Amino acid sequence: MGKRINRQSVVTLLGVLLVYAIVQGSILMDILPPFIALTLIQVCIFIILSTSLNLINGITGQFSIGHAGFMAIGAYMAAIVVVKFQGPLMLALLAGALVSALAGFLIGLPTLRLKGDYLAIATLGFGEIVRIIFLNMEYVGGASGFSVPKTITWTWAFWLMVISVIIIRNFIYSTHGRACISIRENEIAADVMGINTTKYKIMAFTIGAFFAGLAGGIYANYLYIIQPLTFSFLKSFDILVMVVLGGLGSLTGSILGAVVMTVVSAALSGWPEWRLVITAILLIVMMIFRPKGLLGTKEFSLSFLGKKGEKNASSKD
Amino acid sequence: MGNVTEQVLQQIVNGLSLGSIYALVALGYTMVYGIIKLINFAHGDVMMVGAYAGWFATTTLHLSFIPALLIAMVVSAILGVLIERIAYKPLRNATRIASLITAIGVSFFLEYGGMLVVSPQMRTYPPVFPDTIWNVGGIIIKYGDIVMILTSIILMILLHVIVKYSKIGKAMRAVSFDNEAALLMGINVNNTISATFAIGSALAAAAGVLMGVYFNTINPLMGIIPGLKAFVAAVLGGIGIIPGAMVGGFFLGLTESFVSGLGASTWRDAVAFLILILVLIIKPSGLFGKNIREKV
């Protein structure tokens, strides 16, 4: 058993290094078109967003559609640290993520008493309120936007993404993560089994908000300018679509969803209406015929390699 | 002092006009939620389609206000039934989240599909009313204000009569009270749900036409924000409760015009959502709702 996990982690690590090396190599050799470089970094940002939303929606079974609000808090906080206080990038990203986590905690306390639809609407309202607050803040440029120097490189975006995914993965497979899954499966039963459901719901919400804030910080420090309109509920829906498409409760599914949706929308960026019409049809058809998403709650894994390895190992014995 | 009273009365007039739109849209939300427990996110976009149908009727077909209103209501009613049959019916026994996501999908489809069909540019509604303005002691009342408030009150009375006294209305109440028991009593649940969507969508279309007439311009994304706010109104009054939606709509309209009147119009939307969150936290069942204890 231990051997299989080892083998899988090694293969995954090699895969991750390979992806990084290929992209970094082509950037260094200057053969990567800027449009593709932009898309790749956006893929990293959206992977952080979708996996963190999956922690709230898929793993813990809550229903948040205000993820863009947390992203906005992280983005603006990181931008303020960089532009107004000339702070280093790492500190800015951390500040953005922490303030966003704090917001997640404060919002989570009262709203997590709500269930299902009501929670969804409350988080949607929260996201819009955050956007309107930034819209009215002259300190951060109001509606016209806030210029931020571009300091994020592929290396930053990629490794921050990898670290985020690893942390979220380890959380899901920890005691706390299992408690969150039990809330999703049956909240009342989890409560009866002695799990502090409120604590775990707020924990999931706070961690989700932390990584959404981190993604926001990366976004702000990459795209030169942030505007409140970027963080409208359409962005929240975009992230939600990725999570749902990949499978609520599947971490690899979220990654897959983020990659597919970002690449598809980049490919269709010349026809924005078609992009959204196709997304909409995809969403409806998906919900009718496969409401669990592409992977459901399963994880895409390289276990077939592992099994082969085990077989080889046993045949040697 | 007199000036302040004038200001207040003026904002009440504006608020009632705006509120009647919210109330009409909120009625559809509340009826649909009452009967199948679904937040029909696409409801605001059904309103948009209604507004376009009305625009088409007044510009291309050169119809006057009332025929245009009726055409828009019929078109939207058909659209509402189609949406229910195609997108929501297969999901009636699915999880809440699945149906909510489908509703978001339908909403996107109408918005951006609408953009492809009618182009994203704004359209100007022709002036269907005379520009008459009454100045009652310093308060400006437009002809449009009167039409808007009157139309919505007439439609609400009509709805009340339908729900209270007609056979389909009784069936609607029965289905929303207990779906399975209604089925056992020989009520055609599918048709009743379709009728609910038809009525709700027709009311939304009326709101759309009124909005187009009142604000002069329409565009394919016009339904999003009023749709969300109408939802706030429905929650405020207690979702699933018809008089609650009316009161919630007018309350929200009045609040918004007072916030605008105080010179904080950019905060208008935030106030609506703040009300929503406060209501959800303090009394999630809304002003008129009863607290129902959840059974294990």
Interface residues (C-beta under 8 A of the other chain):
Chain A: N57 F63 P110 T111 R113 L114 G116 D117 Y118 A120 I121 A122 L124 G125 F126 E128 I129 I132 I133 L135 N136 I188 F237 L240 V244 L248 P272 E273 W274 L276 V277 T279 A280 I281 L282 L283 I284 M287 I288 P291
Chain B: K37 I39 A87 P90 L91 A94 T95 R96 I97 A98 S99 L100 I101 T102 I104 G105 V106 S107 F108 F109 E111 Y112 G113 M115 L116 P120 L228 F231 V232 V235 T266 W267 D269 A270 F273 L274 L276 I277 L280 I281 P284 V296
